[in-house]
Amino acid sequence: MLSETLHQPDLFATHRWPRRPYCTDDLTRGLVIRSLQQAISKAYVQVNPPKLRVWALFDVDRPDAVASWDDAGLPAPSWVTQNRENGHAHLAYGLSAPVLVDGLEARQAPMRYLCAVESLMRAKLRADDGFGGLITKNPAHPLWRTLRGPTQGYELSELAEYLPGLEKHVPRRGRVENVGLGRNVTLFDHTRQWAYRGIRDYWGGGLDGWNRWMAACNGYALGRNGDFPTPLDPREVWWIARSVSKWTWRNFSAQGFAAWQASAGRRGGLAKGKAYEDKAASARLMRASGLTQTAIAAELGVSDRTVRNWLSDPTGK
């Protein structure tokens, strides 16, 4: 089902690519940023735009890598780029509906579902857990043998049909994922939870406060990133930190928190303990920012009933 015949439309003819991707001819000499037209002349190229997953990428380091999808019982990749000397290859599965994977604007359900899909596919392919996927072997470069599949894009539900028991692998809040997209999910969760509390120290600082807040978020995210066996690229960490810092700066106000804290103090809410207080405060601030009760419960990892109680009773009792 794979062919060297270009029976698909030109891969680079769509609007699914970064406008200025990272690229290089030699990984040991580092990456540069170029226009897409210039980048597709390089041996390695970034194929996913910042914060968006358009292509699910897998690095299979075996001589039989081209056939690994068939051996694993998976559908044919959109394209495969193979090293002509050792047979190692990158497999790419296009997503017909790209998924936003970084930032508080991202819908959590699709991102976590995609994480589970990629995790199980990686296991079935016996692909490299440490492959970050920032750049890949350029399918338009003559250095590689490029094979094309029958389709450029799959729905997540189509891929899930080949992954029985997928629902059990969707990452839940509090469960640490150390590889693949799971690192993004885990780092995002850690950073946003820290930011809900940490932003209090930066309110009222104007532009200087904003700059210090963004730097603090990035510093925190970089620190947590170091806990992974194979850390994310610092550029991916920056996008996560930037999204968290922008959203919390825009949506969390000192006035809203001060009003809640005064009311909670009068009615004994502070006796609930700092962790409980922080979640209750976050729930009220998130509600004031327009989030639904169900969305707040999902974000904080509590029940709808708990959120309802927090919103109806300022003390959080």
N, C-alpha and C positions, 0 to 999 in steps of 0.2 A: 504493500500500500504506500510505500515511499518511493519516490522517483527523482532522478536528477533532471527530468523534463520540467520546464517551468510552466506547468499547467495551471498554477494559481496566478492571480494577478501579481504584479510587482510588489514585493513585500514593503518597499519603501515608498510606494505610491499613495499610501493611506495617511491619515492624520493621527496615527497612533504612536508616534515617536517623539522623543524630546526635540525641541527646536535647536538646542545647543548641548548635545550630549558630551559626556566624557568619552575619550577614545585614546588609543595608542597603538603603535606597531610593536612595542616592546614593553611588557609589563614591568620589567626590572627598572625601566627608566621613568616610571610614573605615568600619570594620566594628564591629559590636557583637555580643555574645553574648546570645541570648534562648532561651526555651523553644521547642521545635519548633512548638507551637501559635501562638506569637507570630511566629516567624520566617517561617512560610509566608504571612504577610500582606505581607512585604517583596518588593521587585522582584528582589533578588539573595539567594541562600541557599546555604549549604554543604550539599552532598548526600552526601558521603562521610564516614563517621565517622573519627575519628583512627586512623591506621595501617591502615585497611581500605579496599580499593577495591571498591565495590559498583557504581558507575557509571563507565564509561569515557567521558570528556567530550572533545569536540573543538570548537574555535572556528573557524568558517569565515566569513571576512570578504569575502563576495562577494554580489552581488544574487541569484544563483541558489543560495544556500547550501542551501535546502530540498531541492533535487534533487541535491546533490553526492554523496550516497551512491549513488544510482542511476547517475550518470555514472561513478563509480569502480568499479562492479561489486561493491558491498558489500551486505550484507543491510540491510533497513530498520532504522533506529534504534528504540529503545524509545520515545523522544520527541524532538521538535525544538522549540526555542523560538526564534522568529524576531522580529527587530526589524521592526515594521510599516513603518517609514520607509525603511530602506535595504536590507532583505532579508537582512542578516547574521544568522547563527544559531548556536546551540549545539546540537550533536547528542549525545545520550546513549544509550549502549548498556549496558543492565543486565546484570550477571553473575549467573547463577543460583547460582554458587558463589563468593561474594566471596573476594578474595585478600588476605591479610595482607601489607602492603608495606613496613613499617618494623619494625626491631628484630631482634635475634638470635633471637627466637622464630619469626620468619618462615621458612617453608620456601623455600629459595633457588630451587629449580627452578620452582615456579609463579610466583614473583615475576618471575624473568627471562623466563619464557615470556610473561607478560602484558606485560612491557616490550616485547618484540619485536612482539607483536600490536598494541599501541597505536602503536608506531613506524611500522609499515607502513601501518596504517589512516590515521594522520596524513598520511603521504606521499601515499597514494592520494586522500585528501580535499582535499589541498593546504591543510590546516588550519594554524593559527598555531602555530609551534614554541614561541613564548614563553608560550603560555597555560598557567598553572600548574594550573588546575582546582580551586583551593581553594573558590571559589564559582562559581555559574553563574546564568543567567537562570532565575528561579523558574517552573517549568511551571504553577503554580497561580495566577500573577499575571495580571491582565487587561491589563497593559502589553504583554505579548507575545502573539503568535499561536502557540498551542501545537498541534502535530500529534502524533498518537499512532500508534505502529507496531503490528504484529500481536502482539508479545510483549513482556513486561517483562524477560525474562532470556535470555541466551545462555550456553551452555557455551563455554569458550575453544576447545575443539576445533571447535565450529560456526563460530566466527569464523575459525579457521585455515583452514577449507576454502576461504575466499575469498582466501587470502594465500599463493599458491605461493612456495616457497623460503623459508618463514618460518624454518626451522631455522638458516639461515645468518645470521640477524639476531638470534638470542638472544645477549644481551651476555655475554661471558666476563670473568672476573676479569682485570684489567690493561688492559681496553679501555674507554676513557673514553667515556661517553655524556653529552652536554651538554644534552639536551632531554627534556621529558616525564618519565615515570616513570624513564627512564634516569638522570636526575640523582639520584633517590633511591637507586638501586642503586649508582651510582658513589660518592656521598657516604657511604653505608653501608659500602662496602668500604674506603674510605680511613680512615674513623673507627675501625672495628673493628680494622684492622691496626695503627693507631697506638696504640689502647687496650691491646692485648695487651702492649705494652712500657711504655706510659706509666703504667699502674696501679701499677707498682713503687714509684713515688715517693709514693704515697698510702696504702700499707698501714700498719695500726696506728694510724691517726689517729682512730678512733672516728667519732662523728657529724660532728665538724669535718672529718675526713679525707674522709668521704663527700660532704659539701657542697662541699668544694674539688674533689674528683674530678668530680662532676657538672658543676660550673662549668667545669672544664678541658675536659671532653668537648664541652660546648656551645661553648666558645670555639674549640676546634680545628675543629669542624664548621662553625661560622659562617665561619671563615677560608677553609676549602676551598670552601664554598658561593660565596664571592666570586669564585672562578675560573671559574664558569659564565658564559657570555654572558648568560643570563637566570637569575639565582639563584632558588632556591626561596624560598618565603615563610618568614620566620624561625620561624613556628610549626611548619612541617614539619621544619625543621632541629632544633628543640628535641625533637620526638618521636624523631627518629633518635638524637640525642645521649643522650637520657634512657634509651632502650632499651639502647644500647651500654654506658652507664655502669652501669646496674643489673645487666646480665648479667655483666659482667666483675668487678664488685665482689662479686657473689654466688658466682661460680664460680672465680675465680683467688685462690689463697691464697699468702701470703708463705712459709708453711712448705713448701708443695709446690715452689715455685720455688727456695727456698734449698737443699733437698735435692738437686734436680736439678743446681743450679749447683756444689755441692760435689763431686758425683760427676763432673760433666763436667770440672771443673778438675783432679781427680786423674788422670783418664785422658786429658788433653790435648784435650778437646773445645773448649776456648776458642780453640784455634788454627784452628778452622774459619772464624772470622770472625764479626763481630757479626750480620750479616743471617742467616747460616745458623743461628747459635746461637739467635737469636730465634724462628725457625720451629720448630726442634727443641724449644725450651722450650714454645712454644705448643702443639705437638702433644701433649706429655706432660701438660700441664695440662688440655687439652681432653679427653684420654682419661680423666684422673682425675675429670673432671666428668661422665662418662657418655656422651660422644659416641662414635660408632662410628668405626672406622678409615676407612671410606669417607667418612663425613661430614667427618672431619678433613682428609682429602686434598682434598676439594672446597673446604673453607673456606680452606686454605692454598695451593691451586693447585699441588699436587705430586701425584706418583703414589702409589698405594696401597703400592707396594713401598718408596718412600722413607719413608713414615709407619711402615711395619712395621719398618724398620731403626732409625728413631729410637726407637720404643717398646721395642725389644728391646736397644738399646745406648744407655745414657745419654750416651755421648760424642757421639752423632749421626753416627758414622762409617759 
